[in-house]
């Protein structure tokens, strides 16, 4: 009898996990909690199970600035108020010597988002919608791009030919977009930054060159592009290296009459462009202001004086 009851429990558990119902169900006995034999003499299995609704809270929706998990803090409210000023993983509590489940899942989700941002490609449909044609550096794939930064600073022969055919020569300002180390940053910000930037430059009466997208691009590629197109000022909107706070941060690097091999001190950068940093629309207007200052002062980098 014990073996029969054990068998019934196993069958009930398996069918419950499979969400199987309606198979000769019979009431459970009060003593054993398993199904009572049916009147026909066959074994009837109870299939009453508690089925989860399938909803699992999204750990990425949590604002970690407002998350305070320390138990019995000395001065929790004061610490929580300090946390609001920076999105750091502080006061996340411990379960013994380990992290609690929620902070661990949030960390792993952020790490996965960062990896996806690096290894995924920018959607071609998005680029077509923005009106950007695509060229490529001397990197043929992501592996080469990540292991050979030098090749990410140089255009391949096809890219040089395409720019010569499609782009306006000697523009006052040449703007282009590049994936860099975060395709997610391009998808999240360019649709707002680029129109705002172009509108700002037009309000100053500054002409803008032909926009395009550079795949597998490093910041230094802007120097070869500047020389090739004869641009007075060049600006690249490029994905930043993703972190564990956001994988959608973008930067705008700018230079006045850049040349291949020039020192980095001749560049200016506006970074942390994302919804929780510098808002994209606001960033576009600010970039336009900096580009105008470069044209007015005919310099960039450490020599540029803020307007």
C-alpha positions in Angstrom: 0.0 0.0 0.0 2.9 2.4 0.8 4.5 1.8 -2.6 1.1 2.4 -4.3 0.6 5.7 -2.5 4.1 6.8 -3.3 3.6 6.0 -7.0 0.3 8.0 -7.0 2.2 11.0 -5.5 4.9 10.8 -8.2 2.3 10.6 -11.0 0.3 13.5 -9.5 3.4 15.6 -9.3 4.5 14.9 -12.8 1.1 15.6 -14.3 0.8 18.7 -12.2 4.1 20.1 -13.6 2.8 19.3 -17.1 -0.4 21.2 -16.3 -2.4 18.1 -17.3 -6.0 18.1 -16.1 -9.2 16.1 -16.4 -7.8 12.6 -16.3 -10.3 10.6 -14.2 -9.9 13.0 -11.4 -11.1 11.8 -8.0 -11.3 13.3 -4.5 -8.3 13.0 -2.3 -8.5 11.0 0.9 -8.2 12.9 4.1 -5.6 10.6 5.5 -3.1 10.3 2.6 -3.7 13.4 0.5 -3.7 11.2 -2.6 -6.5 10.2 -4.9 -9.0 7.6 -3.7 -9.5 4.6 -6.0 -12.3 5.0 -8.5 -15.5 2.8 -8.5 -14.3 1.0 -11.6 -11.3 -0.3 -9.8 -8.7 1.7 -11.8 -6.4 4.2 -10.1 -7.6 7.7 -10.4 -5.1 10.6 -10.2 -6.0 13.9 -8.6 -4.9 16.8 -10.9 -5.8 19.8 -8.8 -2.7 22.0 -9.0 -1.8 25.5 -8.3 -0.8 27.1 -11.6 1.3 30.2 -11.6 -0.1 33.1 -13.7 3.3 33.3 -15.5 4.1 36.8 -14.3 7.6 37.4 -13.1 8.5 41.0 -12.1 11.1 42.6 -14.4 14.2 43.2 -12.3 15.3 45.9 -14.8 12.4 48.1 -13.9 13.8 48.6 -10.4 15.3 52.1 -9.8 18.3 51.1 -7.8 18.7 54.6 -6.5 15.5 54.0 -4.5 16.3 50.5 -3.5 17.4 50.1 0.1 17.7 46.5 1.4 19.8 46.7 4.5 18.0 45.2 7.4 17.8 47.1 10.7 20.0 50.0 9.6 21.3 52.6 12.1 20.1 55.5 10.0 18.3 54.2 7.0 16.5 57.3 5.9 19.6 59.4 5.7 21.5 56.7 3.8 18.5 56.3 1.4 18.5 60.0 0.7 22.2 59.9 -0.2 21.6 57.0 -2.6 19.1 59.1 -4.6 22.0 61.2 -5.9 23.9 58.4 -7.6 22.9 55.1 -9.3 25.4 53.0 -7.3 24.8 49.5 -6.0 24.9 50.5 -2.4 22.9 49.3 0.6 21.8 46.2 -1.3 21.9 44.0 1.8 23.3 40.5 2.4 21.9 37.0 2.9 24.6 35.7 5.2 27.8 36.1 3.2 26.0 36.3 -0.1 24.1 38.9 -2.0 20.3 38.9 -1.9 18.4 37.4 -4.8 17.1 40.7 -6.3 20.4 42.5 -6.4 22.1 39.5 -7.9 19.5 39.2 -10.7 19.7 42.9 -11.4 23.5 42.7 -11.7 23.2 39.7 -14.1 20.6 41.5 -16.2 22.7 44.6 -16.4 25.7 42.5 -17.4 23.7 40.7 -20.1 22.5 44.1 -21.5 26.1 45.3 -21.6 27.2 42.2 -23.6 24.2 42.5 -26.0 25.0 46.2 -26.6 28.6 45.3 -27.6 28.0 42.2 -29.7 24.7 43.1 -31.4 24.4 45.2 -34.6 22.4 48.3 -35.3 19.1 47.6 -37.0 19.4 48.4 -40.7 15.7 49.4 -40.7 16.5 52.1 -38.2 19.4 53.4 -40.3 17.2 53.5 -43.4 14.5 55.4 -41.5 17.1 57.9 -40.4 18.3 58.3 -44.0 21.8 57.0 -43.3 23.8 54.9 -45.8 26.3 52.5 -44.3 30.1 52.2 -44.8 32.6 50.0 -42.9 36.0 50.2 -41.4 38.7 47.7 -42.1 37.1 45.4 -39.5 35.1 42.6 -41.1 33.3 41.4 -37.9 32.9 42.1 -34.2 35.7 39.9 -33.2 38.2 41.8 -35.3 36.7 45.1 -34.2 37.2 44.3 -30.5 40.7 42.8 -30.8 42.1 45.3 -33.4 41.2 48.9 -32.4 43.7 50.2 -35.0 41.6 48.7 -37.8 38.5 50.4 -36.4 40.2 53.8 -37.0 40.7 53.2 -40.8 38.1 53.0 -43.6 38.1 50.1 -46.1 38.5 50.8 -49.8 34.8 50.5 -50.5 34.0 53.1 -47.8 36.4 55.6 -49.2 34.9 55.2 -52.7 31.3 55.5 -51.3 32.1 58.7 -49.3 33.7 60.3 -52.4 30.6 59.5 -54.5 27.8 60.3 -52.0 29.0 63.0 -49.6 29.2 66.8 -50.0 32.8 67.9 -50.1 34.2 70.7 -47.8 31.2 71.0 -45.5 31.3 73.4 -42.5 30.2 70.5 -40.2 30.3 66.8 -41.0 28.1 64.6 -38.8 28.1 60.9 -38.8 27.0 58.0 -36.6 29.0 55.0 -35.5 28.2 51.9 -33.4 31.4 52.0 -31.4 31.0 49.8 -28.4 27.2 50.0 -28.0 24.6 49.5 -30.7 22.0 50.0 -28.1 23.1 53.6 -27.5 22.6 54.3 -31.2 19.1 52.9 -31.2 18.1 54.7 -28.0 19.5 58.2 -28.7 20.3 59.0 -32.3 16.6 59.6 -33.3 16.4 62.4 -30.8 20.0 63.8 -30.8 20.6 64.0 -34.6 17.5 66.1 -35.5 18.1 68.4 -32.5 21.7 68.8 -33.5 20.9 69.6 -37.1 18.2 72.0 -36.2 20.5 73.8 -33.8 23.2 74.2 -36.4 20.7 75.5 -39.0 19.5 78.1 -36.5 23.1 79.4 -36.5 23.2 79.4 -40.3 25.7 76.6 -40.4 25.6 74.1 -43.3 25.8 70.4 -42.6 27.3 67.7 -44.7 25.9 64.4 -45.8 25.1 62.1 -42.8 26.0 58.4 -42.8 26.6 55.4 -40.5 30.1 53.9 -39.9 30.0 50.2 -38.9 32.8 48.9 -36.6 34.0 52.4 -36.0 36.4 53.8 -33.4 36.6 57.5 -32.5 39.9 57.9 -34.4 38.1 57.1 -37.7 36.8 60.7 -37.7 40.3 62.0 -38.6 40.5 60.1 -41.9 36.9 61.1 -42.7 37.8 64.8 -42.0 40.7 64.7 -44.3 38.8 62.8 -47.0 35.8 65.1 -47.1 37.6 68.3 -46.2 35.3 69.1 -43.3 36.1 72.1 -41.2 34.5 70.5 -38.1 33.6 66.8 -37.7 31.3 65.3 -35.1 30.7 61.6 -34.5 27.8 60.3 -32.4 29.1 57.0 -31.1 28.1 54.3 -28.6 30.1 54.3 -25.4 31.5 51.3 -23.7 28.5 50.0 -21.7 28.5 49.8 -18.0 26.4 48.1 -15.3 24.2 51.2 -14.8 23.2 51.6 -18.5 24.1 50.0 -21.8 22.6 53.0 -23.8 25.1 55.7 -23.2 26.3 57.7 -26.2 29.0 60.3 -26.7 29.6 63.0 -29.2 33.3 63.5 -30.2 34.2 66.7 -32.1 37.3 68.2 -33.6 38.3 71.2 -35.7 40.2 70.2 -38.9 41.2 66.9 -37.5 44.2 65.0 -39.0 45.3 61.4 -38.9 47.6 60.8 -36.0 46.8 64.1 -34.2 46.9 64.1 -30.3 43.7 63.4 -28.4 43.9 66.8 -26.8 42.5 68.3 -29.9 39.2 66.6 -29.4 36.2 67.6 -27.4 33.6 65.2 -26.1 30.1 65.3 -24.6 29.4 62.0 -22.9 26.7 60.2 -20.9 24.0 61.0 -23.4 21.0 58.8 -22.4 17.6 59.1 -20.7 19.1 59.0 -17.2 22.1 61.2 -18.0 22.1 64.2 -20.4 18.7 64.0 -22.2 19.2 63.3 -26.0 17.3 66.4 -27.2 19.1 68.6 -24.8 22.4 67.0 -25.8 21.8 67.8 -29.5 21.3 71.5 -28.8 24.5 71.6 -26.6 26.6 69.8 -29.3 25.5 72.4 -31.8 26.6 75.2 -29.5 30.0 73.6 -29.0 30.4 73.1 -32.8 29.6 76.8 -33.4 32.3 77.8 -30.8 34.8 75.7 -32.7 34.0 77.4 -36.0 34.1 80.8 -34.3 37.4 80.2 -32.5 38.9 78.0 -35.3 40.2 75.5 -32.8 39.1 72.5 -30.6 40.2 70.4 -27.7 42.1 72.0 -24.8 42.5 75.3 -26.7 38.8 75.8 -27.0 37.4 78.5 -24.8 33.8 78.0 -23.7 31.4 80.5 -25.1 
